[in-house]
Amino acid sequence: MTGTSTTQLTLDRPARYQITVPGKLEKSQLYWDEMTRIVIDWENENQPVSVLTCTLDQAALIGLLRRLYGMGLPLISVVSITEDIE
């Protein structure tokens, strides 16, 4: 398993997440964190999806998910990319 570790997720320790939503999302629409990376990918039938990669603790993750919900964006996926973050 490449890129994984045995580090457990906790409520207070940041972890890296990859969040996928439909459509083309611009950073200006989501002003969140300068370290949030947004990549536009293309799914089946050339439908754009936005893939956000960011490092957040659980409280910040919930805040970001609420912001996406408030924008009317359904979640395609939320994946924890487990790695040591210091």
N, C-alpha and C positions, 0 to 999 in steps of 0.2 A: 504494500500500500504506500504509494509515493505521496509525500506531502501531508501525512497524517502523524499525529502523536497521541500519547495517552493523556494529554492534558484535559481535565474535565472543565466543562463550562460552569461558571458560577455567576451569581447575580452581580457581584461587584468587580469582576475582572474583565477587561476588554477582550473581545474576540473578533475575528475577521468574519464578515458575512458577505454573501452574494445574494442580492435581491433582484428578482426578475419581474418586470411589469410590462404589459402591452403598450405599444406606441413609442414615439420618439420623445424622450424626456430630456429637457435641457437643464443644465445646472442652475440657470437663472430662475427656472420654475420651482426648483426644489431647495433653494438656498439652505444648506444644512451645514456642511463642513468642507473646508477646502481640501481635505484629504479624501473626500468621496470621489470615486472615479466612476464615470458613466460611459458605457460603451453601447453603441447601437448595433444590434445583431438582427439578422433576418431569419424568420421562421418559415414554415411552410407557406406556400402561396405568396411569398415576398411580403409578409406582414412584419413590420418592424417591432422589435422588443428592446427595451432598455434594461441593461444589466448594471446594477449599482454594486460596487465593491467598497466596503468601508470597515473600519475598526471601531466597534462600539461596545459599551457595557449594556446590560439588559435594559436598563431604564432608557437609555438613548435609542436602543433598537425599537422599543415600544413607541417612543416619540416619533421616530421616522416612519414606522408602519402606520401610525395614526395620521401623519401628514399625507402619506400616499393615499390612505382611505379617504381623507378629506378632499383630495383632488379627484376622487372618483376612479382611482386606478385599482383594478382587481390584481391580486397577487398571483403570479404564475408559480413562483417558488421563492423560498427563503432557505438558504443553505448556510450552515456554519462550516467555515473552513478552519478546522482545528489546527492551530499551530501556536507555539510559544510566542507571546507578545510581552515584551518588557518595556 
